[in-house]
Amino acid sequence: MRQSDGTGATRRGFLKASAAAIGGLAAAGAARANAADPLITEVQPWASGFGDGVDATPYGLPIEFESDVIRRNVEWLTADTISSINFTPIHALDGTITPQGCAFERHHSGAIELAKPDYRLMINGLVDQPLIFSYEDLERFPRVQKTFFLECAANTGMEWAGAQLNGAQFTHGMIHNMEYTGVTLRTLLNEAGIQPEGTWIYVEGADASSNGRSIPMEKALDDCMIAFKANGEALRKEHGYPVRLVVPGWEGNMWVKWLRRIEVLDGPVESREETSKYTDTLADGTSRKWTWVMDAKSVVTSPSPQSPITHGHGPLVITGLAWSGRGAIERVDVSLDGGKNWQTARLAEPGKPMALTRFYLDVDWQGEEMLLQSRAIDSTGYVQPTKTQLRDVRGLNSIYHNNCIQTWWVRPTGEAENVEVS
């Protein structure tokens, strides 16, 4: 009987390929091809005595063999790490949930330490009753739990003018996807009572930069959250402990950390950073302002420059991530030849609105060169554009909102490189 795993590859074929690979390795070691594997037949050191007790690591940490799966900084990117960014190791992760310890950081004046007893959140402005909440107050409101991606507007920003950074972690790693627990922003605003003139909110954090941001009331009342947990535990310091704002599908600078104040206004606050920093400059010198939504995007995470093919020829799982700030991912296509031909990938599960979606394509790789690309399509029908299509509209002056199709050149050796194709 032909046993299939539903991906088009048979288990029997996979086992035969694996056996051949093991035999080849044995032959390369001047041993008989059918020699017994000592890792199977002999007692190994890890099975010869006792391991660590349950009190060895009171807060669990990754095993030493995974010590390379870490956030990384690009030293030349900024003058100081206090106002800088590091990158999620997306090339080394699978699934969709990002562990907090791997989730990228972005700071404007450094990560602060703010204890729960010292935390306060004020709502003022055009409200019936100005209010101040403690952390304990927030815990008493009806709770919600949602999973969303957070992407920095500058993610992939260094790739506008050409292939720059050689690794998915550096080209696309300004993103993470976590399960947030907290209360809806609507709940707190309704508690204060929004006056009819209140059409915007201005939010700011408790850190030195404050990172003030204006958000239309329509978005504030739609799906924004006041989060105090991520992936089931307290927020990490670098992610805004004890409380941060969650603005699903919108650029990461809106997700104000250490949230301390929400002011209801009749219009946006024209802060210096809002008008000058997060804008998209076009070829003619004009700039698009307040382009909050993160458009549909995807990237192959493996094989990629930091995750080369190391197992030789045979079955190969191509995998990656896709996301959209306008809805759910409905389909991801993968090309092995730089966009000439496309195959529909398998989604690990149906896409969720404003959350990462994992995709897989199972192929039989025999050492041929590949120009790997992925293309996301979301629930609005939006199709992820090529770099050429994006540049035709935006030019080369932009930094933010680069959601172009990424290309990895996979060599016969299995190594991969960041390239562009015409």
N, C-alpha and C positions, 0 to 999 in steps of 0.2 A: 504493500500500500504506500502511496505517495503521501508523506506527512508534510504539511505546509504550515508555516507560522503566520500565514496571511499576508506576507510581504512580497511574495513572488519567489522567494528562495526556499529550497527544501532543506529540512533538517538533515536528511541523509547526505545531501550534497555538501552541506556545511561541515559535517563530521568527516567526510572523505577529504575535504580540503584541509581541515585541521590536522588530520592524521598525516597527510602528505607534507604539511609544513613542519610537523614535529620530526618526521622521518628525515626531512632535508636538513634540519638542524643537527640531528644526530650524525648524519653523514659528514657534515661540515666539521664536526668535532672528532673525526677519525674513529667514530664508533659505528657499530653495526646499525643499520637503519631500523631494525626491529629490537634494538637493545631496550631493556627495561629502564624506565625513567626513575632515577633514585628519589626524586621528589614524591613519587608515589610508593615505591617499594621500601624505602628506608625511613626509619624514625628520624624526624628532624628536630633541631634544637628547641623549637617552639612547642613541641609535643613531649619534651623530656622532663618537664618540671612545671612548677606553678607560675601563673601569670600575676599581674597586678591585682590587688584587692579593690573593692568598690570605693575605697576612700582615697585612691591614688590621685584622682583628679576631681575634686569636689564640683568644679564646673567643667564639664566635658570639653576636651580640646581635640582637634584632628590628630591622627596618628602621625609620627614623624615622617612616614613615607609620603605624606601629602603636604609637606611643609612648603612646597613650591606654589601651592594654590593660595595666592595672597593678592591683596590690592597692591598696585604699583603706581608710582608717580613718574612723571617725565620731568627730570630735573630742570631742563632749560625752558620749560613751559612758562613758569612764573618766577619772579624774583625771590619769593618767600613762600614756604608751604603754609603759612598762616592764612594766606588768601590764595588758595590753590585748589587742586583737584587730584584725586587718585582714581584708579580705574578698576572696575569689577573684573575678575578673571573669568570672563564668560567662556573662554576657550576650554576651560577645565571643568566646567559645571554641566550638569544635565538636568532634565526636568525644567521647571519654570520658577520655582521659589528660590530667591537668592538668600543664602544665609546672611544674617546681619553682619557677621564678621568679615564677609567678602563684599558687602555692598559698598559701592563707591561713595566717597565723601566730596563735598564741595563747601568750602568755607569762605566767607568774606572778611572775617576778623578772628578766625580760630574757633575751635569747639570749646564751649564754656561748661563749667560744672554748676548746675542749678539743682538744689535738693528739692524734693517734693514739698516739704513743709514751707519752703520759701517761695513756692510757685504761686503766682497770681495771674489771672486772665481778666482783663477789663473789656467790657462792651460799652461804648458811649456814642455820642453823636446824635443823629436823628432817631432816637429811640424813646419810648414812653418811660422807661425806667432804666437808667444806667446801672450796670451790675458789675460786681467783681466776684470771680469764682476762684476758690482754692482748688488744689488737685483733688481733695476729697469730695468737693462739690461735684466736680465733673464725673466722678465715679458713680454718683447716685442717679444720673440720668439714664434713660433707656439706651442700651448699648447696641452697636451695630458692628458687623465684621465683614470686610470687603478686601479683595485682592486687586491691586493696581500696580502698574509699572510707573516708575519715576525716571524720566530722561532729561538730562541737561540739554538745554537748547544748543549748546556747542558740541554735542556728540557728533563725531565725524566731521567737525568743522575744519580740521586741518587738511582735509582731503579735497577741498574745493578746487585748488589749483593743480592738483595731481596727486598721485599715490605718494604718501609721505611716511606713514608709520607702519611697521611690518608686524602686525599682530592684531587679531580681533579685539583683544583686551584694550589696545590703544586706539583703534579706529572706532570701536563701538561700545567700549566699556563704561561710558558715562551713563549707565542705566542699571536699575535693579527693579525687582518685582517682589513685593512682600504682601503678606496678609495683615491688614491693619485692623485694630480694634479700638473703638472709641465711641464718640457721639456725633451725630450729624450737626453740621454748622447751622442748619435750619432750626434745629431744636433750641440752640442757645439764642439765636436771633429772635425767635418767636417768644422766648422767655423774656427778653428785654422789650419786645414790642417794636416792630419797624414802623416808622411814620411814613405816610404816603410819599413824601419827598425823597425818601431814602432809596436811591437807585444804584449805589455803589457801596463797597466797603473798602476801607484801607486797613491792611494788616501789617503788623510789625513784630519783630522778635526782640528778645531780651538781651541779645549779644550787643557788642559795641557798634556793629554796623547797622543794626536794626533791620536792614534789608527790606524796607517798607515797600509794599506792593498794593496796587489797586485792582479790584476784582469786581466785575459787574454783578449786581444783585441776582440776576437770573442764574448765573453759575453758582453763586454762593448758596442759593436755596435749592439747587438741583442735586448735586452729588458730593459736595465738599464735606470733609470730615475733620473733626478735632481728634487726633489719634494719640493714645498713650501706650499702646502696645503694638509690637510688630512681630509676626511669626510666633505669637503666643507669649512673648516675654516683653519686659520693659524695653522701650526704645534705647538704643545705645547713645552714649554721649554725643558721638559724631553725627547722629541722625536726629538730634533735637531733644533729647531727654530733658524733662519728663513729658513734654507735649509739643506736637508739631501740627501744622496744617497739612491736609491732604487735598490736592486739587486734581482730580483724575483726568488724565489725558492731556493736561496742559504742561508747559515747559517747567522744568524743575525749580527754577528760581522763584516761582510762585508758591512753592511748598514751604512756607516760612517756618523755620525751626525755632524752638524755645518761644513759642507764640505767647505774646504778653498783652497785645491790645488789638481790638477790632473796632474801628470807628465807622459808623454808618453815615454816608455823605450823599449829597445830591449830584456828585460828579467825581471823576478820578482826581487823585492828587498827582500833580505834575512834578514828581520827584526827579532829581537830577539823574539818577541811575536809570529810571524807567525811560526817560526820553533820549538818553545818549548811548546807553550800553547795550540793551537788548533790542536792537533794531536790525533789520535785514537790508543792507545796502545793495542797491541794484547797479547795473552797468552804467546807467546814466547819472549816477551820483545821488539819486533820490533814495529814500529809505522807507521800508514798510515798518509801521509801528504796531505794537501789540499783536504780533502773530503768535498767539498763545498756544494754539492747538498743535500737537505733534502728529504729523501725517504718517500714513502707513509706511512701514520700514521693515527690513529683515536683513539677516546676515548669516552666512554659513559659519558656524563656530568650529567645526571639525569635519574634514581636514582644513587646516588654516596654518599660517606661519608658526604659531606657537603650539600647534597640535598636528604635527606631520603624521603621515602614514608610516608606521613602524613595523607592522606585522607581515609585510610582504604581500604578494599577489593573492587574490581570492575575494571572498565576501568583504564588503566595505560598507559601513553605515555612515552616510553623509547626514549631518544633523545641524540644526541651527535654531534661531529664534526669530519670531515675527511679532509685530505689535502695531497698534493704531490708536491714536487719541480720539478718533471719531467714531469708534465702534469696535466690533469684534473682527478678528481675522477669520476669513471664510476659506481662503485657499492660499497655498504657497506653491509656486513653481520653481523647479531647480533646473539649471542648464549646466551641462558638462563642457560645452564648446563656446563659451563666451556670448551666449544669448541667441545663437542660431536656431537651436532646438530646445524645447522645454518639456519637462516631465512634471506631472503633478505629484507633490510630496504627500506623505501620510502625516496627518496631524495627530499628535499624541492624544489629544482630546479636543472636543469642539472649542473654538475660540471664545473667550470671554471679553466683554467690553473693557477697553482700556487696561488690558492685562497681557502679559507675554504668552505666546503660544509656541510650543515646541514642535518642530517638524523633523521628519526622517525620510530619507530616500535610500533604499537598499540596492546596491549595485555589485557587479562582479568586476573588480579592478584588476587588470593584467599589466599594469605598468605604463599605460598610455598617459600622455600629457592631458591635463584637464584645465579648462578655464572655468572655474566653479563660480556660479552666480545663483542668487535666490531672488524671487520676486513675489512680494506680498500683495494680496487683494483683500480689502476689508469689506464690511457689511454695507458700506455706502456705494460699493462698486469702484472705488478708487484703486488705481493700479500704481504700484511703486514705480517711479520713473528711473530712466538711465541717467548717468551723469550728463550726457549730451543734452537730453531733454530738459534737465534742470537748469543747466547753464544757458540754454537758449532763452530762458525766461528770466533768470536771476543774474547771469553774468558770472564774474569771478571775484567780486568784491565782498561777498557774503562770508560770514563766519557761522551763523546760526541756521538751524533747520535744514541741514543737509541730509535728506532721506534717500539718496541715490542708491542704485544697485551697486553692490560691492563685488569685485572680481579677485579671486585668488588663483594664481597660476600654480598648479600642482605638477611638479616634475616627475619623471620616471623613478627618481629616487624616493619619492614620497614627500619630499620637502615642498613647502609652499611659500609664495611670495605675493605681496600686494602689488597689483599691476592695474593698468587701464587698458581697455580695448576700445577700438573705434567703432 
